[in-house]
Amino acid sequence: INSSAAAFTVPVQFPVKTAAQWNAITGVMGQQVCVSDSAAGGNPNGMMAFWDTTHTRWSYVHDNSAV
Protein backbone atom coordinates (compact mmCIF):
# COMPACT_ATOMS: atom_id res chain seq x y z
CA ILE A 1 0.00 0.00 0.00
CA ASN A 2 1.25 3.47 -0.82
CA SER A 3 -0.29 6.93 -1.22
CA SER A 4 -1.90 6.12 -4.56
CA ALA A 5 -2.52 2.37 -4.77
CA ALA A 6 -2.86 -0.94 -2.98
CA ALA A 7 -1.67 -4.24 -4.42
CA PHE A 8 -3.34 -7.49 -3.39
CA THR A 9 -2.13 -11.03 -4.03
CA VAL A 10 -5.53 -12.62 -3.29
CA PRO A 11 -9.09 -11.58 -4.13
CA VAL A 12 -10.44 -8.79 -1.92
CA GLN A 13 -13.67 -9.56 -0.06
CA PHE A 14 -16.18 -6.72 0.17
CA PRO A 15 -19.00 -6.54 2.71
CA VAL A 16 -22.17 -8.28 1.48
CA LYS A 17 -25.76 -7.26 2.28
CA THR A 18 -29.12 -7.05 0.48
CA ALA A 19 -30.17 -3.91 -1.36
CA ALA A 20 -32.64 -3.06 1.43
CA GLN A 21 -29.90 -3.41 4.05
CA TRP A 22 -27.48 -1.19 2.09
CA ASN A 23 -30.18 1.43 1.50
CA ALA A 24 -30.56 1.75 5.28
CA ILE A 25 -26.82 2.52 5.61
CA THR A 26 -25.25 5.86 4.68
CA GLY A 27 -21.85 5.46 3.09
CA VAL A 28 -18.94 7.78 2.45
CA MET A 29 -16.87 8.51 -0.63
CA GLY A 30 -14.50 5.67 -1.44
CA GLN A 31 -16.65 2.83 -0.09
CA GLN A 32 -17.52 -0.12 -2.30
CA VAL A 33 -19.87 -2.98 -1.35
CA CYS A 34 -21.48 -6.13 -2.73
CA VAL A 35 -25.28 -6.37 -3.18
CA SER A 36 -26.37 -9.98 -2.65
CA ASP A 37 -29.80 -9.63 -4.30
CA SER A 38 -28.91 -7.35 -7.22
CA ALA A 39 -30.43 -9.58 -9.91
CA ALA A 40 -32.90 -7.61 -12.00
CA GLY A 41 -33.23 -7.09 -15.73
CA GLY A 42 -30.80 -9.89 -16.49
CA ASN A 43 -28.17 -8.70 -14.02
CA PRO A 44 -26.48 -11.20 -11.71
CA ASN A 45 -26.64 -11.31 -7.93
CA GLY A 46 -23.52 -10.02 -6.21
CA MET A 47 -23.03 -6.82 -8.22
CA MET A 48 -20.70 -4.19 -6.80
CA ALA A 49 -21.93 -0.78 -5.70
CA PHE A 50 -20.20 2.40 -4.54
CA TRP A 51 -21.28 5.33 -2.39
CA ASP A 52 -22.43 7.91 -4.97
CA THR A 53 -21.86 11.39 -3.53
CA THR A 54 -23.64 13.03 -6.48
CA HIS A 55 -26.94 11.31 -5.63
CA THR A 56 -26.25 10.47 -1.95
CA ARG A 57 -27.01 6.78 -2.41
CA TRP A 58 -25.46 3.41 -3.24
CA SER A 59 -25.11 3.09 -7.03
CA TYR A 60 -24.15 0.04 -9.08
CA VAL A 61 -20.64 0.28 -10.50
CA HIS A 62 -21.56 -0.97 -13.97
CA ASP A 63 -24.15 1.71 -14.82
CA ASN A 64 -24.52 4.15 -11.89
CA SER A 65 -28.16 3.14 -11.35
CA ALA A 66 -29.59 3.21 -7.83
CA VAL A 67 -29.31 0.13 -5.63
KEDOPA-997900 format. One record per atom (N, C-alpha, C): chain; residue in one letter; residue number from 1; x, y, z; atom name. Coordinates in pm, 1 decimal. Atoms other than C-alpha are relative to their C-alpha. Layout:
A	A	NUM	X	Y	Z	CA .
...
***
This chain:
A	I	1	86.0	-118.6	0.0	N .
A	I	1	0.0	0.0	0.0	CA .
A	I	1	89.1	122.9	0.0	C .
A	N	2	-69.3	-128.7	-2.5	N .
A	N	2	125.1	347.3	-81.8	CA .
A	N	2	-103.4	110.8	-13.9	C .
A	S	3	91.9	-113.8	0.9	N .
A	S	3	-28.5	693.4	-122.0	CA .
A	S	3	-97.6	-0.2	-117.7	C .
A	S	4	88.7	-2.3	116.0	N .
A	S	4	-189.7	612.5	-456.3	CA .
A	S	4	-59.0	-135.4	-38.9	C .
A	A	5	49.9	130.5	42.2	N .
A	A	5	-252.3	236.6	-477.3	CA .
A	A	5	21.8	-106.2	107.2	C .
A	A	6	-18.1	116.6	-85.8	N .
A	A	6	-286.4	-93.7	-298.3	CA .
A	A	6	9.8	-122.2	-90.3	C .
A	A	7	-15.7	122.8	78.0	N .
A	A	7	-166.8	-424.1	-441.9	CA .
A	A	7	-40.0	-119.1	86.4	C .
A	F	8	46.8	116.7	-72.0	N .
A	F	8	-334.0	-749.0	-338.9	CA .
A	F	8	42.4	-126.1	-73.8	C .
A	T	9	-40.1	125.4	62.8	N .
A	T	9	-213.4	-1103.1	-403.4	CA .
A	T	9	-111.4	-102.9	2.7	C .
A	V	10	117.0	87.1	-5.0	N .
A	V	10	-552.6	-1262.1	-329.2	CA .
A	V	10	-123.2	84.8	-27.6	C .
A	P	11	121.0	-80.2	20.1	N .
A	P	11	-908.6	-1157.6	-413.4	CA .
A	P	11	-39.1	75.9	127.5	C .
A	V	12	46.1	-82.7	-111.3	N .
A	V	12	-1043.9	-879.5	-192.1	CA .
A	V	12	-146.3	-33.3	26.4	C .
A	Q	13	139.5	27.8	-34.6	N .
A	Q	13	-1366.8	-955.9	-5.8	CA .
A	Q	13	-64.9	128.7	48.3	C .
A	F	14	76.1	-119.4	-37.4	N .
A	F	14	-1618.3	-671.7	16.9	CA .
A	F	14	-116.3	-41.2	89.7	C .
A	P	15	115.8	32.4	-83.0	N .
A	P	15	-1900.3	-654.2	271.1	CA .
A	P	15	-122.2	-30.2	-87.6	C .
A	V	16	115.4	45.9	77.2	N .
A	V	16	-2217.3	-828.0	147.6	CA .
A	V	16	-127.5	18.5	80.6	C .
A	K	17	132.9	-17.7	-59.6	N .
A	K	17	-2576.3	-726.3	227.9	CA .
A	K	17	-101.4	8.4	-113.9	C .
A	T	18	105.0	-17.7	99.7	N .
A	T	18	-2912.3	-705.4	48.2	CA .
A	T	18	-13.3	147.8	-34.9	C .
A	A	19	22.4	-138.6	40.4	N .
A	A	19	-3017.4	-391.0	-136.4	CA .
A	A	19	-72.1	77.7	111.1	C .
A	A	20	73.3	-68.2	-107.4	N .
A	A	20	-3264.3	-306.1	143.2	CA .
A	A	20	92.1	32.9	118.0	C .
A	Q	21	-93.1	-26.1	-110.6	N .
A	Q	21	-2989.6	-341.1	404.6	CA .
A	Q	21	95.8	113.9	-34.8	C .
A	W	22	-91.3	-108.2	37.5	N .
A	W	22	-2748.3	-119.1	209.3	CA .
A	W	22	-72.4	133.8	-4.9	C .
A	N	23	73.1	-126.4	7.9	N .
A	N	23	-3017.7	142.7	150.0	CA .
A	N	23	-28.6	60.4	136.9	C .
A	A	24	18.8	-51.1	-136.3	N .
A	A	24	-3055.9	174.7	527.9	CA .
A	A	24	131.2	52.0	59.0	C .
A	I	25	-132.3	-40.0	-48.7	N .
A	I	25	-2682.5	252.4	561.3	CA .
A	I	25	52.7	114.7	-85.7	C .
A	T	26	-62.6	-111.2	70.8	N .
A	T	26	-2525.2	585.6	467.9	CA .
A	T	26	148.7	-28.6	-13.3	C .
A	G	27	-141.0	23.8	24.6	N .
A	G	27	-2185.2	545.8	308.9	CA .
A	G	27	78.9	130.0	-4.2	C .
A	V	28	-87.6	-115.1	21.1	N .
A	V	28	-1893.6	777.9	245.3	CA .
A	V	28	79.1	-23.6	-128.9	C .
A	M	29	-77.1	10.9	123.1	N .
A	M	29	-1686.7	850.6	-62.6	CA .
A	M	29	113.5	-100.6	16.5	C .
A	G	30	-106.5	98.7	-2.0	N .
A	G	30	-1450.3	567.0	-144.2	CA .
A	G	30	-44.3	-138.1	43.1	C .
A	Q	31	47.0	132.3	-42.0	N .
A	Q	31	-1664.6	282.7	-9.4	CA .
A	Q	31	-58.5	-75.8	-118.1	C .
A	Q	32	55.3	89.7	100.2	N .
A	Q	32	-1752.0	-12.4	-230.4	CA .
A	Q	32	-51.9	-123.3	72.0	C .
A	V	33	66.3	112.1	-67.4	N .
A	V	33	-1987.2	-297.9	-134.9	CA .
A	V	33	-55.2	-98.2	-102.7	C .
A	C	34	60.7	102.9	83.6	N .
A	C	34	-2148.0	-613.2	-273.0	CA .
A	C	34	-148.2	-11.1	36.1	C .
A	V	35	144.8	10.0	-21.1	N .
A	V	35	-2528.2	-636.6	-318.2	CA .
A	V	35	-42.6	-142.7	-33.0	C .
A	S	36	27.1	143.0	17.4	N .
A	S	36	-2637.0	-997.7	-265.3	CA .
A	S	36	-121.5	-29.9	-86.2	C .
A	D	37	123.0	24.8	76.5	N .
A	D	37	-2979.9	-962.7	-430.5	CA .
A	D	37	-16.0	100.6	-114.2	C .
A	S	38	0.4	-102.1	104.7	N .
A	S	38	-2890.6	-735.0	-722.1	CA .
A	S	38	-63.6	-45.2	-130.5	C .
A	A	39	53.2	51.3	126.8	N .
A	A	39	-3043.4	-958.5	-991.3	CA .
A	A	39	-131.0	68.4	-37.6	C .
A	A	40	118.3	-63.2	57.9	N .
A	A	40	-3290.0	-760.7	-1200.2	CA .
A	A	40	34.2	34.3	-144.3	C .
A	G	41	-25.7	-34.7	138.7	N .
A	G	41	-3323.3	-708.8	-1573.0	CA .
A	G	41	116.6	-75.5	-61.4	C .
A	G	42	-108.3	79.3	56.1	N .
A	G	42	-3080.4	-988.7	-1649.2	CA .
A	G	42	133.7	18.0	68.4	C .
A	N	43	-124.2	-19.2	-75.1	N .
A	N	43	-2817.2	-869.6	-1402.3	CA .
A	N	43	19.2	-114.0	99.8	C .
A	P	44	-26.4	106.8	-96.8	N .
A	P	44	-2647.6	-1120.3	-1171.3	CA .
A	P	44	-9.9	48.7	144.8	C .
A	N	45	-12.0	-33.1	-141.9	N .
A	N	45	-2664.5	-1130.7	-792.9	CA .
A	N	45	147.4	23.2	30.7	C .
A	G	46	-137.4	-24.6	-41.4	N .
A	G	46	-2351.8	-1001.7	-621.3	CA .
A	G	46	66.7	117.0	-69.5	C .
A	M	47	-60.9	-115.4	68.1	N .
A	M	47	-2302.9	-681.6	-822.2	CA .
A	M	47	60.7	97.0	101.6	C .
A	M	48	-68.9	-97.8	-84.3	N .
A	M	48	-2070.2	-418.9	-680.4	CA .
A	M	48	-69.1	135.7	-7.8	C .
A	A	49	56.2	-134.4	-6.4	N .
A	A	49	-2193.3	-78.1	-569.7	CA .
A	A	49	98.5	90.5	74.3	C .
A	F	50	-85.2	-99.2	-65.9	N .
A	F	50	-2020.4	240.2	-453.9	CA .
A	F	50	-87.5	108.7	59.8	C .
A	W	51	75.5	-111.2	-56.8	N .
A	W	51	-2128.5	533.2	-239.1	CA .
A	W	51	10.1	116.4	-97.6	C .
A	D	52	12.2	-101.6	104.2	N .
A	D	52	-2243.0	790.6	-496.6	CA .
A	D	52	-27.5	135.2	67.2	C .
A	T	53	17.0	-129.2	-68.4	N .
A	T	53	-2185.9	1139.3	-353.0	CA .
A	T	53	-82.4	98.2	-82.2	C .
A	T	54	83.1	-87.9	83.1	N .
A	T	54	-2364.3	1303.0	-648.0	CA .
A	T	54	-147.2	-17.0	35.1	C .
A	H	55	140.9	29.3	-28.0	N .
A	H	55	-2694.0	1131.1	-563.1	CA .
A	H	55	-26.0	-40.8	144.8	C .
A	T	56	9.2	39.3	-141.2	N .
A	T	56	-2625.2	1047.4	-194.9	CA .
A	T	56	-72.8	-133.5	15.6	C .
A	R	57	59.5	133.8	-3.2	N .
A	R	57	-2700.6	677.9	-240.9	CA .
A	R	57	106.4	-101.1	-41.0	C .
A	W	58	-81.6	106.8	55.8	N .
A	W	58	-2545.6	341.4	-324.1	CA .
A	W	58	-39.3	-14.4	-146.1	C .
A	S	59	24.9	17.2	143.4	N .
A	S	59	-2510.9	308.9	-702.5	CA .
A	S	59	81.8	-117.9	-50.9	C .
A	Y	60	-72.1	112.6	59.0	N .
A	Y	60	-2414.8	3.8	-907.6	CA .
A	Y	60	116.9	50.8	-82.8	C .
A	V	61	-121.9	-40.5	69.9	N .
A	V	61	-2063.7	27.8	-1049.5	CA .
A	V	61	-19.1	-4.4	-151.1	C .
A	H	62	4.7	19.2	144.7	N .
A	H	62	-2156.4	-97.0	-1397.3	CA .
A	H	62	-81.5	103.4	-76.3	C .
A	D	63	80.6	-98.0	74.4	N .
A	D	63	-2414.9	171.3	-1481.8	CA .
A	D	63	-47.2	120.3	81.6	C .
A	N	64	35.8	-111.5	-88.5	N .
A	N	64	-2451.7	414.8	-1188.8	CA .
A	N	64	-147.4	6.4	37.1	C .
A	S	65	141.1	-0.5	-39.1	N .
A	S	65	-2816.0	313.6	-1135.2	CA .
A	S	65	-10.7	-22.3	150.6	C .
A	A	66	19.9	11.7	-145.3	N .
A	A	66	-2958.5	320.7	-783.1	CA .
A	A	66	-12.5	-144.5	43.2	C .
A	V	67	14.8	132.4	-60.5	N .
A	V	67	-2930.7	12.9	-562.7	CA .
A	V	67	-141.0	-12.5	50.8	C .
***
